[in-house]
Each structure stands twice: as structure tokens, then as C-alpha cells.
Amino acid sequence: MHRFLTGTLITLACIGGAHATTAWDETVSGDFSNTGASPTVVTLTEGANLVRGVTGRSGGVVDRDYFRFTISDGWQLDTLNVLPGTRFVNDSDFAFIGVQAGNQVTVNPTGGSATGLLGWVHYSVNDIGTDILGLMGIGFGATGFTTPLPAGAYSFWIQNTATGSSPYVMEFNVSAVPEASALSLFAAGLAGLSVLGARRRLSR
């Protein structure tokens, strides 16, 4: 089944187990844009979306990857996981990922300032298998955010300035925003369990 929301195609599928959609794979779809002014457009679907790319430095030139996507109304970005397949030339290396609201990354990649970014983080081999979205929200000097990321346009920037190639695999997880009625019902259920627990303790 498909839904069209504010001009963006969202594919609704049964997401189960390790199933994930490949949103972009540089080995198949081509190299990401190397310019923040024109990030590559990526379409995310409900559930897990894989983004595979390669960054690094060769011949003194840094291969920066820029891409963007839009989260439509009624949807949210829950997590951003660094997956196995992400590698570094040396285990002591780290890479950078930043996000800016809108359809461009206007921050100077060599300016040394995060001003203008919504969030950023350095990730390393120790982050493989973890969700880094929340860590991006507390990146020093950035505007900051709390998870999940709501509907809107977002541009991402990934780079590793170490000499050599550093492939990465990122998993962007998108879900529908819980309806207010469902949240209220969940909260009421938790309150009921709390009251029941208190009564049991008092009756002992």
C-alpha cells in the first residue's frame, strides 16, 4: 500500500525482523553530492531505511557526502543507527555526521563552527550498533533538538578526513506519529497499573 503525503511518497509495508529498505547505496545509485548547496535527494519509507556510502580522503581531497529528505506530516524520525559495515582505516579514527534543517547544508565544512547546524556528532567504531540521533541533538554549538525528529526537511552531511576510504551504513527509522487518543489511552493504562500496584502494597 502507498500513501502520498504532502507530495512525498511513503510506502507502507509490513516491517518485521531484519527487513529494511535500501534508501540509497552509492555502489548502485551513484556517489552522493559533494556540495552542501545541492544535497542528493533520498526518499525514506516507513520502517528501517539503509543509507550506504563511502567517505574519506584521497589525493588530499576529502569526499564529503551530502543528502536530504523530507519527513511528511504525521511521520517522525525515531532513530539513526550506525550499522556493521561501517569501517575506519584505523580503529582510533572517527567520522562526522551533521544535520541542518532545510534543503541545504550552508555551514562551511572547513570553518570549524557548528553554528547553523541542527545537530552533529563524531562517531567511531565504538558506535557501531548504536543509535546516535539523540547524541546529535546535543552537539556543541548546534541549535540542538530532542528525539524523535518531527516532520520537516533535513539535510545530512557525512565526512571522514582521514586518508583512505571509510564506508558507512546508516539506518534511519521512520514511524507514524502516535495519535493523541492512543497516547492518552497508554497514559491511562500506566496510571491504572500504578494505582493497582499501590493497592496491593497497602493490602499486605
SEKE-491416 format. One line per 4 residues: for each residue x, y, z of N, C-alpha, C, CB. Coordinates in steps of 0.2 Angstrom, whole numbers, plus 5000, padded with zeros to 4 digits. Glycine has a CB too. Layout:
residues N
X Y Z X Y Z X Y Z X Y Z; ...
//
This chain:
residues 204
5004 4994 5000 5000 5000 5000 5004 5006 5000 4995 5000 5006; 5002 5012 4997 5006 5018 4996 5002 5023 4999 5008 5019 4989; 5005 5028 5002 5001 5035 5004 5006 5040 5001 5000 5035 5011; 5002 5045 4998 5005 5051 4996 5004 5057 5001 5003 5054 4989
5009 5059 5005 5008 5064 5010 5012 5070 5008 5011 5062 5017; 5009 5076 5007 5012 5082 5005 5017 5081 5000 5015 5086 5011; 5015 5077 4995 5020 5077 4989 5025 5072 4990 5023 5083 4987; 5026 5069 4995 5031 5064 4996 5028 5057 4997 5035 5065 5003
5031 5052 4993 5028 5045 4993 5031 5042 4999 5031 5042 4986; 5026 5039 5003 5028 5035 5009 5025 5028 5007 5025 5038 5015; 5029 5023 5007 5027 5016 5006 5026 5013 5013 5033 5012 5002; 5020 5010 5013 5018 5007 5020 5019 4999 5018 5011 5009 5022
5023 4996 5022 5024 4989 5021 5024 4986 5028 5031 4988 5018; 5024 4979 5028 5024 4975 5034 5032 4975 5036 5021 4968 5034; 5033 4979 5041 5040 4979 5043 5041 4973 5049 5043 4986 5046; 5045 4969 5048 5046 4963 5053 5053 4961 5053 5042 4958 5051
5056 4959 5059 5063 4957 5059 5068 4961 5057 5063 4950 5056; 5072 4959 5052 5078 4962 5050 5076 4966 5043 5084 4958 5049; 5070 4966 5041 5068 4969 5035 5070 4976 5035 5061 4968 5033; 5073 4979 5030 5074 4986 5029 5074 4987 5022 5081 4988 5032
5073 4994 5020 5073 4996 5013 5079 5000 5012 5067 5001 5012; 5083 4999 5006 5089 5002 5005 5086 5009 5001 5093 4998 5000; 5087 5014 5005 5086 5021 5003 5091 5024 4998 5085 5026 5008; 5097 5022 4999 5102 5024 4994 5109 5020 4995 5104 5032 4995
5112 5017 4990 5118 5014 4990 5122 5016 4985 5116 5006 4989; 5128 5019 4987 5132 5023 4982 5135 5018 4977 5138 5026 4986; 5136 5012 4979 5138 5007 4974 5133 5005 4968 5140 5001 4977; 5127 5007 4970 5121 5006 4965 5119 5012 4962 5116 5002 4968
5117 5017 4966 5114 5023 4964 5118 5029 4962 5109 5025 4970; 5125 5028 4964 5129 5033 4962 5132 5037 4968 5126 5038 4957; 5137 5041 4967 5140 5045 4973 5136 5050 4975 5147 5048 4970; 5135 5051 4982 5132 5057 4985 5135 5063 4982 5132 5056 4992
5131 5069 4983 5133 5075 4981 5139 5077 4986 5128 5081 4981; 5144 5081 4983 5150 5083 4987 5149 5091 4989 5156 5082 4983; 5143 5093 4988 5141 5100 4989 5135 5101 4993 5140 5104 4982; 5136 5105 4999 5130 5106 5003 5125 5110 5000 5133 5110 5009
5126 5114 4995 5121 5118 4992 5116 5114 4988 5124 5123 4987; 5118 5108 4986 5114 5103 4982 5114 5096 4984 5115 5104 4974; 5112 5095 4990 5112 5088 4993 5108 5083 4988 5110 5087 5000; 5110 5077 4988 5106 5071 4984 5100 5070 4988 5111 5065 4984
5094 5070 4984 5088 5068 4987 5087 5061 4988 5082 5071 4982; 5085 5059 4994 5084 5052 4996 5077 5052 4999 5089 5050 5002; 5073 5046 4997 5066 5045 4999 5066 5040 5004 5062 5043 4993; 5064 5042 5010 5063 5037 5016 5056 5034 5016 5065 5040 5022
5055 5028 5018 5049 5024 5019 5048 5023 5026 5048 5018 5014; 5042 5021 5028 5040 5019 5034 5045 5013 5036 5033 5017 5035; 5048 5013 5042 5052 5007 5045 5059 5009 5044 5050 5001 5041; 5063 5004 5043 5071 5005 5043 5073 5006 5036 5074 4998 5045
5077 5012 5035 5079 5014 5029 5087 5014 5029 5077 5021 5027; 5090 5010 5025 5098 5010 5024 5101 5015 5020 5100 5003 5023; 5106 5018 5022 5110 5023 5018 5117 5020 5018 5109 5030 5020; 5120 5018 5012 5126 5016 5012 5131 5021 5008 5126 5009 5009
5136 5023 5010 5141 5027 5007 5148 5026 5009 5139 5034 5008; 5152 5030 5006 5159 5030 5007 5162 5037 5007 5163 5026 5002; 5166 5038 5013 5169 5045 5013 5176 5044 5015 5166 5049 5019; 5180 5049 5016 5187 5048 5017 5191 5053 5013 5190 5041 5015
5198 5053 5013 5202 5057 5009 5207 5053 5004 5206 5061 5014; 5207 5056 4998 5211 5053 4993 5215 5059 4989 5207 5048 4988; 5221 5058 4989 5225 5063 4985 5224 5070 4988 5223 5063 4978; 5223 5071 4994 5222 5077 4998 5215 5080 4997 5227 5082 4995
5211 5076 4994 5204 5079 4993 5199 5075 4998 5202 5078 4986; 5195 5078 5001 5190 5075 5006 5184 5074 5002 5189 5079 5012; 5181 5067 5002 5175 5065 4999 5169 5066 5004 5175 5058 4996; 5166 5072 5004 5160 5073 5008 5154 5071 5005 5160 5081 5010
5149 5068 5009 5143 5066 5007 5137 5070 5009 5142 5058 5009; 5133 5073 5005 5128 5077 5007 5121 5074 5004 5128 5084 5005; 5116 5073 5008 5110 5071 5006 5104 5074 5010 5109 5063 5006; 5098 5074 5007 5092 5077 5010 5086 5072 5009 5091 5084 5008
5081 5073 5014 5075 5070 5013 5070 5074 5017 5075 5063 5016; 5064 5073 5016 5058 5076 5019 5054 5071 5023 5054 5080 5014; 5053 5073 5029 5048 5069 5034 5041 5072 5033 5050 5068 5041; 5036 5069 5030 5030 5072 5029 5026 5072 5036 5026 5068 5024
5021 5077 5036 5016 5077 5041 5013 5071 5044 5011 5082 5040; 5013 5070 5050 5011 5063 5053 5016 5058 5054 5005 5061 5049; 5022 5060 5052 5028 5055 5052 5034 5058 5056 5030 5053 5045; 5038 5054 5059 5044 5056 5063 5050 5051 5062 5042 5056 5070
5056 5054 5063 5062 5050 5063 5064 5048 5070 5068 5054 5059; 5063 5042 5071 5064 5039 5078 5071 5038 5080 5061 5033 5079; 5075 5035 5076 5082 5033 5077 5087 5034 5071 5082 5026 5080; 5093 5034 5072 5098 5034 5067 5104 5029 5070 5101 5041 5065
5104 5023 5067 5109 5018 5070 5115 5017 5065 5105 5011 5070; 5120 5017 5068 5127 5015 5064 5127 5008 5064 5133 5018 5068; 5127 5005 5058 5127 4998 5057 5134 4994 5056 5122 4996 5052; 5134 4988 5057 5140 4984 5054 5141 4985 5047 5140 4977 5056
5147 4986 5045 5148 4988 5038 5152 4994 5038 5142 4988 5033; 5151 4998 5043 5154 5004 5044 5161 5003 5046 5150 5009 5050; 5166 5006 5043 5173 5004 5044 5177 5010 5044 5176 4999 5039; 5183 5010 5047 5188 5015 5048 5195 5013 5046 5188 5018 5055
5199 5017 5043 5206 5015 5041 5209 5012 5047 5210 5021 5038; 5208 5016 5053 5211 5014 5059 5206 5014 5065 5217 5018 5062; 5206 5009 5070 5201 5009 5075 5201 5016 5079 5202 5003 5079; 5206 5020 5079 5206 5026 5083 5203 5032 5079 5213 5027 5085
5201 5030 5072 5198 5036 5068 5191 5037 5070 5199 5034 5061; 5189 5043 5068 5181 5044 5069 5179 5048 5063 5180 5048 5076; 5173 5048 5062 5169 5052 5057 5164 5057 5059 5166 5047 5052; 5162 5061 5055 5157 5067 5057 5151 5066 5053 5161 5073 5056
5145 5067 5057 5139 5067 5054 5135 5073 5057 5135 5061 5054; 5132 5078 5052 5129 5083 5055 5122 5084 5051 5133 5090 5054; 5117 5088 5054 5111 5088 5051 5109 5096 5051 5106 5084 5054; 5106 5098 5046 5104 5105 5046 5096 5105 5043 5108 5110 5041
5092 5109 5046 5085 5110 5044 5085 5113 5037 5081 5114 5049; 5081 5110 5033 5080 5113 5026 5083 5109 5021 5083 5120 5026; 5083 5111 5015 5086 5108 5009 5093 5109 5007 5081 5109 5003; 5097 5112 5012 5104 5113 5010 5108 5113 5017 5105 5120 5007
5114 5112 5016 5119 5112 5021 5123 5119 5020 5124 5106 5023; 5122 5124 5023 5125 5130 5022 5132 5131 5026 5121 5136 5023; 5133 5127 5031 5138 5128 5035 5145 5126 5032 5138 5123 5042; 5150 5130 5032 5157 5129 5029 5160 5123 5032 5161 5135 5030
5161 5118 5028 5164 5112 5031 5171 5112 5034 5164 5106 5025; 5175 5118 5032 5181 5119 5035 5181 5125 5039 5186 5120 5029; 5175 5127 5041 5175 5133 5045 5176 5132 5053 5168 5137 5045; 5176 5126 5055 5177 5125 5062 5171 5127 5067 5183 5128 5064
5165 5129 5064 5160 5131 5068 5154 5127 5067 5158 5138 5068; 5150 5125 5072 5143 5121 5071 5137 5126 5070 5142 5116 5076; 5139 5132 5070 5133 5137 5070 5129 5136 5063 5136 5144 5071; 5123 5135 5064 5119 5134 5058 5116 5127 5058 5122 5136 5052
5120 5122 5061 5118 5115 5061 5112 5114 5066 5124 5110 5062; 5108 5109 5065 5103 5107 5070 5106 5103 5075 5097 5104 5066; 5111 5099 5073 5114 5094 5077 5120 5091 5074 5110 5089 5080; 5125 5088 5077 5130 5084 5074 5133 5079 5080 5136 5089 5072
5138 5075 5077 5141 5071 5082 5147 5067 5078 5137 5065 5085; 5152 5066 5082 5158 5062 5079 5156 5054 5081 5165 5064 5082; 5156 5050 5076 5155 5043 5078 5161 5039 5076 5149 5040 5074; 5162 5033 5079 5168 5029 5079 5166 5022 5079 5173 5030 5084
5171 5017 5079 5170 5010 5079 5166 5008 5085 5177 5006 5079; 5167 5012 5090 5163 5011 5097 5155 5012 5096 5166 5015 5102; 5153 5016 5091 5146 5017 5090 5143 5012 5085 5146 5024 5087; 5146 5008 5083 5143 5003 5078 5138 4999 5082 5148 4998 5075
5132 4999 5080 5126 4995 5083 5122 4999 5088 5129 4989 5087; 5124 5006 5088 5120 5010 5092 5116 5016 5089 5125 5014 5097; 5112 5019 5092 5108 5025 5090 5111 5031 5092 5100 5024 5092; 5113 5035 5087 5117 5041 5088 5112 5048 5087 5123 5042 5083
5106 5047 5085 5102 5053 5084 5101 5057 5090 5095 5050 5082; 5100 5054 5096 5100 5059 5102 5106 5062 5103 5098 5054 5108; 5112 5059 5102 5119 5062 5103 5120 5068 5098 5124 5057 5102; 5117 5067 5092 5117 5073 5088 5114 5079 5090 5115 5071 5081
5109 5078 5094 5105 5084 5097 5108 5088 5102 5098 5081 5099; 5114 5085 5105 5117 5089 5110 5124 5091 5107 5118 5085 5116; 5125 5091 5101 5132 5093 5098 5133 5100 5100 5132 5092 5090; 5139 5101 5103 5141 5108 5105 5141 5113 5099 5148 5108 5108
5138 5119 5101 5137 5124 5096 5132 5124 5091 5144 5124 5092; 5128 5118 5091 5122 5117 5086 5116 5120 5089 5122 5110 5084; 5111 5121 5086 5104 5123 5088 5102 5118 5093 5099 5124 5083; 5102 5111 5092 5100 5106 5096 5093 5104 5095 5101 5108 5103
5091 5098 5097 5085 5095 5096 5084 5089 5101 5083 5093 5089; 5078 5087 5102 5076 5081 5106 5073 5076 5101 5071 5083 5112; 5074 5070 5102 5071 5065 5098 5064 5063 5100 5075 5058 5098; 5060 5061 5095 5061 5060 5088 5061 5066 5084 5056 5055 5085
5064 5066 5078 5064 5072 5074 5057 5073 5071 5069 5072 5069; 5053 5078 5071 5047 5079 5068 5047 5080 5061 5043 5084 5072; 5041 5081 5058 5040 5082 5051 5044 5088 5049 5033 5083 5049; 5047 5088 5043 5051 5093 5040 5056 5091 5035 5054 5097 5046
5060 5096 5033 5065 5094 5028 5072 5094 5032 5065 5099 5022; 5076 5090 5030 5083 5089 5034 5088 5087 5029 5082 5084 5039; 5094 5090 5030 5100 5089 5025 5105 5086 5030 5102 5095 5021; 5108 5081 5028 5114 5077 5031 5120 5078 5028 5112 5070 5033
5125 5078 5032 5132 5079 5029 5137 5074 5033 5135 5086 5031; 5140 5070 5029 5145 5065 5032 5152 5065 5029 5142 5058 5031; 5157 5065 5034 5163 5065 5031 5168 5062 5036 5166 5073 5030; 5174 5060 5033 5179 5057 5037 5186 5060 5034 5180 5049 5037
5189 5064 5037 5195 5067 5034 5202 5063 5034 5196 5074 5037; 5201 5057 5037 5207 5053 5037 5209 5050 5030 5206 5047 5042; 5215 5050 5029 5217 5047 5022 5215 5040 5021 5225 5048 5021; 5212 5038 5016 5209 5032 5015 5202 5032 5014 5211 5027 5020
5199 5026 5013 5191 5025 5012 5188 5023 5018 5190 5021 5006; 5182 5026 5020 5179 5024 5026 5171 5023 5024 5179 5029 5032; 5169 5017 5023 5162 5016 5021 5158 5016 5027 5162 5009 5018; 5152 5018 5026 5147 5018 5032 5140 5015 5030 5146 5026 5034
5137 5013 5035 5130 5010 5034 5126 5013 5039 5129 5003 5034; 5121 5018 5038 5117 5021 5042 5109 5019 5041 5117 5029 5042; 5106 5018 5047 5099 5015 5047 5095 5021 5050 5098 5009 5051; 5090 5024 5046 5086 5029 5048 5079 5026 5049 5085 5035 5042
5076 5026 5055 5070 5023 5056 5064 5028 5057 5070 5019 5063; 5059 5027 5052 5053 5032 5052 5047 5028 5054 5053 5034 5045; 5043 5032 5058 5037 5029 5060 5031 5034 5060 5037 5026 5067; 5025 5032 5061 5019 5037 5061 5019 5040 5068 5013 5033 5059
5017 5046 5068 5017 5049 5075 5011 5046 5079 5016 5057 5074; 5012 5044 5085 5006 5041 5089 5001 5046 5089 5009 5039 5096; 4994 5044 5088 4989 5048 5089 4988 5050 5096 4982 5045 5086; 4985 5056 5097 4984 5059 5104 4980 5054 5108 4981 5066 5104
4974 5051 5105 4970 5047 5109 4974 5041 5111 4964 5045 5104; 4978 5038 5107 4982 5032 5108 4987 5033 5114 4986 5029 5102; 4990 5039 5114 4994 5041 5119 4990 5042 5126 4998 5048 5118; 4984 5045 5126 4980 5046 5132 4978 5039 5135 4974 5050 5130
4976 5035 5130 4975 5028 5132 4981 5024 5136 4972 5024 5127; 4986 5025 5133 4993 5022 5136 4994 5025 5142 4999 5023 5131; 4993 5032 5143 4995 5035 5149 4990 5033 5155 4994 5043 5148; 4983 5032 5153 4978 5030 5157 4980 5023 5160 4971 5030 5154
4982 5019 5155 4984 5012 5157 4989 5012 5162 4986 5008 5151; 4994 5016 5161 5000 5016 5166 4998 5018 5172 5006 5021 5163; 4993 5023 5173 4991 5026 5179 4987 5021 5182 4986 5032 5178; 4983 5017 5179 4979 5011 5182 4983 5006 5185 4974 5008 5177
4989 5004 5181 4993 4999 5184 4997 5002 5190 4999 4998 5179; 4998 5009 5191 5001 5012 5196 4997 5011 5202 5003 5019 5195; 4990 5013 5201 4985 5013 5207 4984 5005 5209 4979 5015 5204; 4984 5001 5205 4983 4994 5207 4989 4991 5211 4983 4989 5200
4995 4993 5209 5001 4991 5212 5001 4994 5219 5007 4994 5209; 4999 5001 5220 4999 5004 5227 4994 5000 5231 4997 5011 5226; 4988 4998 5228 4983 4995 5232 4985 4988 5235 4976 4994 5228; 4989 4985 5231 4992 4978 5233 4997 4979 5238 4995 4975 5227
5001 4984 5238 5006 4985 5243 5002 4987 5250 5010 4991 5241; 4997 4991 5250 4993 4993 5256 4989 4987 5259 4988 4999 5254; 4987 4982 5255 4983 4977 5257 4988 4971 5260 4979 4973 5251; 4994 4972 5260 4999 4967 5263 4999 4968 5270 5006 4967 5260
//
